[in-house]
Amino acid sequence: QVQLVESGGGLVQPGGSLRLSCAASGSIFPFNQMAWYRQAPGKERDLVAVMTLGGGTRYADSVKGRFTISRVKTGNTLYLQMNSLKPEDTAVYYCKGRIGTYDVWGQGTPVTVSS
């Protein structure tokens, strides 16, 4: 029943910024871990950022210092703030939530970084 829906993707110029949102259905936010992944055409899906149960964060080396994963207590929404975007960041971005050992995936939102 719990679902995730990503939004905020689109076309942005190199060096620009974009904020992705991942909204969880229902009035509760049951995930003990959430993460953002991305998948470029013809490539495997890669981990971008993780938020742990205690609020700690981890980032892929390729996005450290540029991307920030966060969430708020209200709104049941996870965010990915992306700054200093590069063409290499072009991909479909997916939100994932973990409930115990069960993972819930969103359908993805495309991000294109191009001039």
C-alpha positions as CSV (number, residue, x, y, z in Angstrom):
1,Q,0.0,0.0,0.0
2,V,2.9,2.4,0.7
3,Q,4.0,4.1,-2.5
4,L,6.7,6.5,-3.5
5,V,6.3,9.2,-6.2
6,E,9.3,11.2,-7.4
7,S,9.0,14.7,-8.9
8,G,11.1,17.7,-9.8
9,G,13.1,16.3,-12.7
10,G,13.6,18.1,-15.9
11,L,16.2,19.9,-18.1
12,V,18.8,22.0,-16.5
13,Q,22.0,23.6,-17.7
14,P,25.4,22.6,-16.5
15,G,26.3,24.3,-13.2
16,G,22.6,24.7,-12.4
17,S,20.6,23.3,-9.5
18,L,17.6,21.1,-9.2
19,R,15.6,19.7,-6.2
20,L,14.0,16.3,-6.5
21,S,11.1,15.3,-4.2
22,C,10.0,11.9,-3.2
23,A,6.5,11.8,-1.6
24,A,5.3,8.8,0.4
25,S,1.7,7.9,0.3
26,G,-0.4,7.8,3.5
27,S,-0.2,9.8,6.7
28,I,2.8,8.0,8.1
29,F,6.4,7.8,7.0
30,P,7.4,4.2,7.9
31,F,10.8,4.0,6.2
32,N,13.8,3.4,8.4
33,Q,16.2,4.1,5.6
34,M,15.7,6.1,2.4
35,A,17.9,6.6,-0.6
36,W,18.3,8.1,-4.1
37,Y,19.5,6.1,-7.0
38,R,20.1,7.0,-10.6
39,Q,20.3,5.1,-13.9
40,A,21.8,6.5,-17.1
41,P,20.8,5.0,-20.4
42,G,22.5,1.7,-21.0
43,K,24.0,1.6,-17.5
44,E,23.2,0.0,-14.2
45,R,21.3,1.7,-11.4
46,D,23.7,3.3,-9.0
47,L,23.4,4.5,-5.5
48,V,23.5,8.3,-5.1
49,A,22.7,9.1,-1.5
50,V,21.4,7.3,1.6
51,M,19.8,8.6,4.7
52,T,19.9,6.2,7.7
53,L,17.5,5.7,10.5
54,G,19.4,8.1,12.8
55,G,19.6,10.8,10.1
56,G,23.1,10.1,9.0
57,T,23.9,10.5,5.3
58,R,26.2,8.8,2.8
59,Y,27.0,9.9,-0.7
60,A,28.5,8.5,-3.8
61,D,31.9,10.0,-4.4
62,S,30.7,11.4,-7.7
63,V,28.2,13.7,-5.9
64,K,29.9,14.5,-2.6
65,G,29.8,18.2,-1.9
66,R,27.2,18.8,-4.6
67,F,24.1,16.8,-3.6
68,T,22.3,16.8,-0.3
69,I,19.7,14.2,0.8
70,S,17.2,15.4,3.4
71,R,13.7,15.0,4.8
72,V,11.3,16.8,7.0
73,K,9.1,15.5,9.8
74,T,5.9,16.7,8.1
75,G,4.9,16.2,4.5
76,N,6.3,12.6,4.3
77,T,8.8,13.8,1.7
78,L,12.4,13.0,0.9
79,Y,14.5,15.5,-1.0
80,L,17.6,15.5,-3.1
81,Q,19.1,18.9,-3.6
82,M,21.4,18.8,-6.6
83,N,23.9,21.7,-7.2
84,S,26.7,22.3,-9.6
85,L,25.1,19.8,-12.0
86,K,27.2,18.2,-14.6
87,P,26.2,16.4,-17.9
88,E,27.4,13.2,-16.2
89,D,24.5,13.6,-13.8
90,T,22.0,13.0,-16.5
91,A,19.9,10.0,-15.6
92,V,16.6,8.8,-14.3
93,Y,16.5,9.3,-10.6
94,Y,14.7,6.9,-8.3
95,C,13.6,7.1,-4.7
96,K,13.8,4.0,-2.5
97,G,12.5,3.5,0.9
98,R,13.3,0.5,3.2
99,I,10.8,-0.9,5.7
100,G,12.7,-3.5,7.6
101,T,14.2,-5.6,4.9
102,Y,11.5,-4.7,2.3
103,D,12.3,-2.0,-0.3
104,V,9.8,0.2,-2.0
105,W,10.8,2.0,-5.2
106,G,9.3,5.0,-7.0
107,Q,8.9,5.0,-10.8
108,G,11.7,7.5,-11.3
109,T,12.0,11.1,-12.6
110,P,14.3,12.0,-15.4
111,V,17.0,14.6,-15.1
112,T,18.9,16.0,-18.1
113,V,21.9,18.2,-17.7
114,S,22.7,19.8,-21.1
115,S,23.3,23.1,-22.7
